Amino acid sequence: MRCISPAISGAKQGRGRGPAMAETRILVVEDESVVAKDIQWSLKGLGYEICGWASSGEEAIRKAKELRPDLVLMDIVLKGDMDGVQASERIRKSFNIPVIYLTAYADDHTLQRAKVTEPYGYILKPFEERELHTTVEVALYRHKTEKAIREKEQWLSTTLRSIGEGVITTDISGNIMFMNAVAESLTGCSEAKALGKRVGQVFVIHAGSGQIDEHPVAKCQKRKTGVGPEVHMLISANGEAILIEDNATPIKDEAGEVIGYVLVFRDIRDRRQNQELLKKERETFFSILQSAAYGVILLDQSGQYFYVNPEFTRITGYTLEDIPSGKLWFKKAFPDPAYRKKVINAWLENGPGINREMIFSVCCRDGQTKELEMRSTLLEDGRMILTILDITERKRAERALRESEEKYRHLVQNANSIIMRADPKGNITFFNEFAQQFFGYDEEQILGSHMVGTIVPEYDSTGRNMAAMLKDLLENPDQYGVNENECMRRNGERVWISWTNRPVLQDHGVTEILRIGHDITERKRQEGALRLQAQIIDQIHDSVISTDLDGYVTSWNKGAERLYGYRPDEVMGKHISIVYPDDQYEIMRKHVLKPLFERGSHEIELRNAKKSKDEFYVHQSLSLRYDSLGKVIGIIGCHSDITEHKRLEEQLRQSQKMEAIGQLAGGIAHDFNNILTAIIGYGNLLQLRLGENHQLRAYVEQILTSSERAANLTQSLLAFGRKQVIDPRQVELNQIVRSVERLLSRLIGEDIEVKIELAHGDLMVLADVAQIEQVLMNLATNARDAMPEGGKLTIRTGILDLDNKFIKAHGYGKAGRYAIISVEDTGMGMSEKTRDRVFEPFFTTKEVGKGTGLGLSIVYGIVKQHNGYVNVRSAPGKGSIFTIYLPTVKVLNKEASAAPYQPLIGGSETILVAEDDSEVRKLTKNLLEEFGYSIIEAKDGEDAILKFMKNRKRVDLVILDVVMPKRNGKEVYEEIKKHVPDVKALFTSGYTADVIHNKGVLDAELDFISKPVSPKELLKRVREIIDRG
């Protein structure tokens, strides 16, 4: 129900407003707008300010938050989800704003709900204006009073909880009602646990004897007055004993009746400790006075002396018994009345206790007069300390110093150093004669001038701000005991000065800066040259290291850092032996240092070690290092990495060794082949003469078989030395491997797996197919012997472009595209020592009778003769990989088909045989004559030319030994060709092929047959050439 009071509806006349009312802001909450407007009009008439109106509980809460009114008039029954009771509860809890309920209902249920929200009044509709005014004013007063009480309680609670002493309050029966944080900490019991307990249960104390003492609150209850302070031992809840001081006081109400007690207590452990410490400090103080190096007198306010220390007695001779008072002291210490009066006046002028020294002449007990410096200090309790220092000797020294000052000035003015003084602002106050001459200023010109702009430039040559540096020096002289800086003469010349700076101190601080300087311009130039030299040394690629005479590193350039891997900070001061393996440093110590010191320099090649412990070869050029006086002070060394050079040298030696062996093989080939030619030739003739069943025929066949073996051995030697004749043709490398593959299974056995991996595409090379096949067969045989228990053999082909990086890494090769063949086995592998000799002829690791040692040397020779390269990678237990590199070629032409086989027959033609070996010449003559040919013999080149010219019309063929006295075979051929251009010729020789043709490659138009030659082969070739058109 909503009802408008007749009093309100009829009160439409104006009313006065009191100033207090005008300040009260009220929020009206009423869901009936007409009623709400009437209530607002009535409140305004009573002098209140209406700050807002809300028609729902939710709106009331929002506006209370925004407007913060002093009072809310709340209708209990509101439209919406929230009624006035709920809204009032939220407003009270959230904003602490007093609420007065407006309602037309007064049932018990509504009132019970409203009570919970602690309203400040009820107004039942309809109501009178007086009732409204009274209820509002009572509510406002009550709210103000409660707020003041809460604030006071909060203030008192905060104060009690913030003070540094423990506070416990009890009711009149001694039950705890409050404890602050300090009390909680000291008792070990929280306030929550203590509330309601007897104070004696929480605050447990013992007397000094350890017995439980009567509780302070209990004493207070008996005496009806405060007790304490008393000292007790508080036993906390955790058993800790704490020394405390406590007092208890009754709490009384306004009528003077006791309503409770307050117990205040504090931890005095630190205070006791401080008292003990103070006692010890007092004892220490007197101990210090007893041993002080200056005299001490202690006197009280009346002037009575109550202490003098031993040093005072030693200085003056007086004891405390001699001078019990100041009056007596003045009389004895200053016997002259006039001087005594002067001393007393000086004391009075300065005032007692002024900490300022005064110097007097004191008469000592033994009659001696001493200069004493006295200083008085007034203590807080009115007593005074008088300190006395004997400065008799100092005064004597000061007089002596004054006497010597004139001598000093004379020395300073005539010193060979720059001596000057400047005030704290930098103005020059003294400039000795040497400084005047050095900088070019007269004394009148320089004194009073600032250092900057006269003898110091504003900025030095490097751009450093000298004015700022000098300002810092003047402000902080202790930090510039010694410094160096660029200066300038009057003529503008820049010079470097090394300064020693000392502050001149007086009572009030630094008054001047004394500066003593020495010209170091030349030293700076030398240092600059040394820095430039060091920069140049750092740019040198090689390592440059210097050591002292004991071998400790004194310099380490960037080249050394690159070479050894150590930074300068890692080696400076370390011994140079860190870069040498032990055996190499022994060589240095025993065999290098002596000749170095004898001759002044020495060069040697040694192994060194990097930081990573990797060893490498260096060439060391060592020299002695001298000081400016020519004294040896160390060693300087330039170290160059020659590891690559050593490797290339080793490769060159190996190549030269192989070449020498090849030369040896070629050297014996001629004579050996001539001998074999005769043996094989006559053996074949003898075989022809003997019948099939002749008893000597078996002997002849054995002779020929042995001769063939000897011929094959010669060919093997020639192959190694790259001296045998080859017949190179364009051939696809994969095709050669395929042709050999069929033979390998029969050659190496069933217990070895053969795997062929061929590269895609054509690998066209210029090669003698038979020779390359022999290479593969030799490598396969070698692999088989390395795998006696079986294994795997892999042959691969591929293509590779050799570049400068490869050539530099391997030490051989020519840039270009190469076809490669690799033969890999899983055999026993070989050591480095074996690997280095594997291509040498007759070198073998096999048992006697199981190998000639020529297989791999033949491979080496054939590959080299094909302008290729071969290398091997192997390690014990890791197998071996032989890799062959053959230069590729472009396809030029198709190979001609082989000529049909011609049967061996003789003839009746005339043949000129030119041969310097008589045995071979005779054999050839007999063989050809045996088959019907007519023979003309010539013993050398010129003889051949003469006999050909004489018989040229009937000579059908010339057989020419390539190497003959007087004229070689090629020269003979060229000469006779001039007269008979179509002359037919067959060249033969026991010399190696490279002597016959350019690097063993036959000229296309020349026919050649090598010794030893079988009669059948010779007859066949003779017939082929003669029958050729």
MARDRENLO-711999 format. One record per residue (C-alpha): x, y, z. Coordinates in steps of 0.02 Angstrom, whole numbers, plus 50000, padded with zeros to 5 digits. Example, Ala and Ser with C-alpha at 12.3 -4.5 7.8 and 13.67 -1.06 7.14 Angstrom:
506154977550390/506844994750357/
//
This chain:
500005000050000/500635017349960/499835032150047/500175050950043/500085059750210/498765073350219/500005084050310/501215082450165/499915085050033/499255100250125/500935107850164/501185117150002/501725133050086/503525139150098/504635135050244/506295141450308/507885131150288/509205129750421/511015129550360/511355112250436/509845104950345/510375112550180/511965102350187/511065085650210/510845076150046/509445063050039/509085049549911/507225045149897/506795027349843/504925025749798/504185016649651/502615027849645/503175043849559/501795054649634/502205049049810/504045051249775/503785069249715/502755073549868/504085066249984/505425076149893/504395092249904/504145089650089/505995086350122/506475101650024/505265111450128/506165105350283/507815111850212/508565095550148/509395093349979/508665079649868/510125072149775/509125059049682/507605047849661/507565029249623/506065018349584/506855001149607/508074992349722/509374990249585/509275008749537/509395013649721/511035003949741/511755011649582/511305029449632/511925026949811/513605022049737/513645036849616/512885050549727/513465045349901/511965053449995/511965056850181/510325047250204/509175035750106/507265035650126/506815018150068/505085011250029/505084993050086/503954986749949/504654990449776/504264984149604/505524972549525/506614958149583/507374967249733/506314974949873/506834989049990/507494977450126/508704969050007/509254985649934/509514993150108/510604978350160/511724980850008/511844999750034/512254997950220/513624984950192/514384992850037/514285011550073/513875013450262/512435025350223/510995026350352/509295020450290/507535025150352/506135013850297/504505020650224/503105008150228/501245006550239/501464989050312/501964984850491/501754966050500/502994956050606/503794947050461/504214963250372/504874971050531/505974955950568/506734956750394/506994975450411/507844973750582/509234963150507/509764978050399/509994989050554/508895003550494/509025020650573/507125022650586/505385018250523/504075029850452/502345022450428/501265029650292/500325040750311/501485051550419/501595069150484/502935081350428/503525083250607/503735064250619/504745064350458/505855078450517/506135070550688/506545053450617/507785060550489/508685071250618/508795056950744/509475045350610/510775058050554/511335061350734/511415042850775/512425039250618/513625053450656/513845047550836/514145029450787/515385034850656/516355045150782/516375030450904/516985018550770/518355030750717/518915032950896/518915014150924/519875011950763/521115025450815/521375017550986/521495000050913/522745005550781/523765014850910/523824999951027/524254988250886/525614999850819/526585004050977/528204994751008/527664987351176/526554972651215/524804977551273/523494965851350/521814972051417/520674961851531/518984963651608/518804966151795/519014947351822/520664946651728/519974938551570/520884944251412/519894955851298/521274962751185/523084958951133/524154968551011/525414961050889/526914964051003/526024954851145/525634940451025/527464939650972/528184940051149/526944927751227/526904916351075/525004916051082/523834923750953/522454935751006/521134923950937/521704910051054/521974921451203/520294930451205/519264925251357/520704916351443/521384921251613/522844933051589/523954921851695/523724907651570/524474917951428/525634930151518/526704917651617/528124925651716/529504920551835/530454930951958/532334932251941/532554916452048/531514906151927/530004905152046/528284910451984/527984928052044/526294935952086/525504942051926/525524961051897/523634960951862/523334951552024/524374964552117/523384978252033/521744970052086/522324969452266/523064986952275/521714995352170/523125005352091/524465003451960/526024992651990/527734992751911/528804994351817/529494977451871/530734965751787/530174947851755/530634932951647/529194929851526/529004911751472/528264911451296/527134897651230/528624889551142/529644889251303/530784904051262/531294914551413/531214933251378/531804946651498/530434959851509/529934975351604/528064976751641/526784987451728/524894985551756/523574999151777/521704998551817/520475004751685/519105015451763/517445021851699/516785039651715/516235036251891/517955030351944/517445012151955/518714999051893/518054990551739/519634981451685/521534981551680/522884985451552/524544976351557/526004984351462/527674975351444/529244976951338/530754966151289/532274973251380/533554960551324/534344973251205/534324986551340/535244975051460/536474970951324/536694989451289/537014992751472/538324979251475/539054986051313/539085003651386/540014996951537/541274988451424/541435004151317/541765014251473/543105002151524/543805002351346/543765021351346/544825022351504/545965008851435/546215019551280/546535034751385/547815025051486/548765020151328/548415035951225/549885044151137/549315061251199/549015068351371/547255068551442/546475078051588/544675075051645/543865088651751/542125091551821/541025107051815/541865114651967/543585113851888/544185099351994/545335087151903/544845069051934/545955060251806/547605062451715/548295048751602/550095042051603/550555051351443/550105068051524/551245063751670/552625058551549/552485074951452/552335086951598/552955076851747/551375081451847/550245068451929/548445070651988/549095073852164/550165088152096/548715097052009/547045092252090/546225108052018/546325119651869/546875134051978/548385124552040/548775118551863/548805136151792/549935141751933/551215127951908/551135126651718/551225145451690/552275152751832/552485169551746/550935179751800/550895189851639/550975174551528/549735165451640/548505179751619/548725178851431/548355160151434/546815162451543/546165176151427/546435164751277/545405151051362/544035163351404/543985170551228/543805153451148/542535147851275/542545131551372/542375115651273/542715123451102/543565109851002/544995120850942/546835118550971/547845131651068/549715131451086/550575136951247/552305136151324/552105125351479/553315124151624/553515105751666/553815098351839/555695096751803/555795115051753/555905111551567/554815122151452/553855112951316/552725118451174/551055109951204/549515109651092/547935109151197/546155105451144/544605105051256/542975095551228/541405098351333/540425082551373/538525081651384/538555079751574/539545095951595/541235087651621/542695091951507/544115082751423/545735091951395/546965083951273/548795088851269/550035085251130/551885088651144/552355098350986/554035104451046/554965094550914/553705099450780/553945117750820/555805115450813/555595106850644/554465120950582/555805133650623/557065122950534/555865121550387/555665140350377/557525142050377/557655129550235/556265137250131/557465149850056/558625135650009/557145126149936/556615141149832/558375142649765/558385124049720/556675124849640/557105139849535/558685131549472/558025113549453/558095105149282/556245100949296/554645110549267/554015115749439/552405125649456/550935128649570/549145132949529/547635137649633/546075126649636/545365136549489/546875132549380/547725149549387/549635148449392/550375155049556/552175149349536/553235145449381/555085141449405/556435147849289/556615131149198/554735131149162/554865149049099/556275144448980/555425128248924/553725135748884/554375152948828/553475163948956/554175177049076/553575176349255/552565192349233/551705184949079/551225168249156/550795171549339/548925173149363/548545165549193/547515149949178/548425134049128/547185130848986/547615141948840/549395145248898/550325129048931/548875116848904/547825116648743/545935116048759/545965099748659/547465088548629/547945080648463/546755065948492/545265077348527/545285074448716/544505088948814/546005095048914/545015108549002/543845095349073/545295084049121/546205098349209/544605103349300/544425085449364/546265085449416/546045101349517/544465094749600/545165077249633/547055078949647/547235062549741/546665053249586/548025061249479/549605057549577/550505055049412/549805059149241/550405062549065/549615074848946/549985085148793/550525103048824/551015117648714/552405130548711/552115148848680/552615146548497/551225133548474/552365118248474/551525103148553/552525093548685/552145079248805/552455081648992/552415068649130/551725077249287/551855072849471/550415081449561/550305084849747/548945094849837/549545108649954/548425107250108/547965120350236/546705120350375/545245123650260/545755111050127/546745111349965/547445128549929/548615124449785/549185110449670/551055107549657/551535100549486/553255094149438/553465089949254/554725081549139/554795082548950/554345065348878/554035071048699/555425060148628/554835045148729/553075047648661/553755048248484/554665031948514/553105024248592/552115029648439/553405021648327/553325005848433/551415005748422/551535007748234/552804993748229/551654982948337/550204986548218/551284981648070/551814965748159/549984961948195/549614963348009/550964950747965/550164934147923/551574924248006/551704922048193/552864934348282/553214930048464/554454937248587/555004930248754/556154935348894/557774925948927/556854913349036/555664908948894/554104917948957/553034926148823/553124945248816/552224948448650/551024938648541/550394945648375/548774941748283/549724929948167/550214919648319/548394919848377/547834913348206/549224900248198/549124893048374/547334897148426/547834905748590/547254923448627/548614935248694/547834935348869/547974916348873/549864915848841/550604932348902/551764927849045/551634909249006/553144898748956/553434896648769/553544877748792/551634877048782/551764877748591/553054863548580/552824844848600/554024838648734/555284830948613/555314846548505/555624858148652/557084847148702/557804849948528/557574868648553/558404868448722/559874857248675/560234861448493/559514878648454/559834890548599/561724888548597/561994893048412/560674906748429/561644915348569/563284912648477/562754919848309/561284930948359/560064922048244/559574904448196/558344895448083/557594878248107/556084867748061/555144859648206/553454852748252/552334864348355/550664861448441/549074871848430/547904875448575/546864860748511/548424849548531/548524847048342/550344846448286/551034854848131/552714859848056/553414877348069/554944886148003/555664896448145/556774911448116/557454916548286/558424932248334/559054939648495/558174955048564/559204969348636/558834984348746/559405002148712/561094998248790/561394983248680/561054970548816/560164954448767/558454954548850/557524941048756/557154931548596/556004935948453/555414922748332/554484922648167/553544906148142/552844900747973/551694885847950/552574874247827/551474858947853/550794860047676/552534863247609/553194847947699/551784837447630/552134843347453/553984840047479/553584822347532/552474820047379/553854826847269/555134815047346/553954800447319/553654805847139/555524807947108/555844790947184/554554782947072/555264792346922/557024786546964/556454768546972/555584770946805/557164778246731/558124763246795/556864751446715/556964760846550/558864761246558/559064742446563/557644739146441/558674741846283/560094729646321/558944717246406/557724717146260/559154715146134/559744699846229/557984692946238/557744696446053/559254685646011/558734671646129/556924671246070/557414673145888/558694659145884/557574648445992/556164650045866/557354646245721/557984631045812/556194625545845/555804627145659/557284616345612/556864602545735/555504590345693/553954587745796/554664572245880/556434577845900/557134573846074/557834591646093/556214600446051/555634600346233/557224609446286/556954622546152/555144625246209/555744627546390/557004640546329/555624650146237/554434649146386/555754656246505/556164669846377/554324674746366/554274676246557/555814687246551/555004697946416/553424699846521/554474705146671/555294718446562/553584724546505/553024725646687/554524736446728/554164747246577/552344748746627/552824755046800/554034767446725/552714772746597/553904767746457/552934754346367/552074758146204/550204760546217/548884761346083/547604774046150/545864774746077/544244783446120/543334771546235/541854771946353/542494768046529/540924758946586/541124747246437/542874742246496/542204738546671/540794727946599/542024717846493/543114714346647/541624709946757/541434693046672/543214688346714/543184693646896/542134679346966/543374666546899/544844677146959/544354680947140/543324665647192/541584662347258/541874668347437/542024686547381/540474696447330/540744707447177/539684723147160/539774734747009/539054752447022/539174761646856/538834780246834/537474785446712/537984792746546/539544790646438/541244791746523/542294794046366/544184793146390/545724791046279/546454774546337/547264758146288/545864746046328/547044731446364/548064742146484/546514748246580/545874730346589/547564725246661/547394739146791/545694732646847/546294714646851/547834719346955/546764729147078/545504714947092/546914702447122/547634713647257/545904715047339/545674696247333/547334693347422/546814706147555/545214696047593/545804678147626/544224674747728/543084682147596/542254699147588/541544711747467/542334719847314/541494735447245/541964743947081/541194760947050/541314773546909/540894791746910/541304809146848/542224822646946/542804840346911/544514843346988/544704861347045/546084871147129/545394866647301/545594848047264/547334850747190/547884860647342/547194847647463/547964832647374/549544840447303/549274834147127/548114835446978/547684847046837/546034856346834/544724848246723/543414834546710/543934816746752/543124799746742/543474789946901/543574771546942/543614766347125/544004748647181/543494745647362/543774730047467/543304725347645/544984717147678/546284719047812/546834736447757/548594743047776/549624754347889/550204771747841/551974765247817/551374751747696/550214764047608/551674775747571/552634761747479/551204752247400/551594757847221/553464754147229/554024739647115/554524723547203/553764729947368/552604716747439/551904711347606/551534693847542/552524678147579/554014673447470/553414665547308/551654672847321/551934689147229/553204699047129/552764716047202/552424722947026/550524722347018/550154739447095/551714747347020/551054742346848/549384750546894/550314766446944/551324766746782/549854763446665/548774776846749/550174789646742/550514785446558/548674789346525/548934806646605/547904801146754/548094799746942/547884785847068/547754786647258/547344774847399/546424776847564/546634763147692/546824759347876/547164743147969/545554733247982/544584745947877/544884739347701/545604749247555/544944760647418/545984763447260/545354778147154/545904781346975/545644798046887/545694798046695/545414814046593/543834813546489/543804817646301/542494822646176/541964809846046/543014813445891/542784798845770/542264780845758/543624767845774/544064758345615/543694739945613/545124727845639/546074721745485/545794703745434/547074690945491/548454687545363/549404670945365/551274671545398/552244669745238/553974674345174/554484683345015/555864687444891/555974706344921/557544715644974/557574722545151/558854734545226/559144730145411/559954744345513/560424738145688/561914743145797/561844727045901/562754713945797/561874699145879/560144705945845/560644711445670/561324694145631/559754685645701/558604696845598/559634693545441/559594674545465/557734674445504/557224684645352/558414675345236/557674659045303/556004664745232/556714670145061/557064688545086/558694696945025/559544706545165/560704721745163/561504725145333/561944742145408/562834744345575/562344762645614/561354777145547/562584784045421/562984766545357/561114763945331/560944780045228/562464775645119/561874757845084/560084763445049/560674776744927/561764763744844/560354750844832/558804761944835/558094755144674/557984737544741/557614740544927/555784736644963/555814739245153/556974746445284/556984739745463/557714753445573/558294752345752/557664768545829/559224772345930/560864769945837/562574778445834/562884793345720/561084794545657/559514787945745/558164778445654/557004793345634/558394803845558/558854789845437/557034788245387/556844806945356/558434807445251/558024792845138/556224798945123/556904814345037/557494803244894/556144789944900/554584798044974/553564781944975/554894771545061/554184758345179/554924756945352/554744746645511/555464753845672/556074742645813/556954745845977/557354738646145/557284756246218/555754762546306/554314769846210/554514787746273/556224788246193/555474781946031/553924793146024/553284808346118/552754801546287/552504784146216/551154788746088/551534782045913/551504793645764/550054788045658/551094785745497/552504775345574/552534756645607/553414750545762/553784733845844/554624732646013/555984720946068/556054707146109/555054701945958/554584684345908/555054678345732/553224675345693/552744693145740/554194700345641/553784690145485/551954694945500/552304713545516/553584713345372/552344705045257/550934716845306/551984732445273/552694726345105/550974721045043/550214737645096/549764748444945/
//
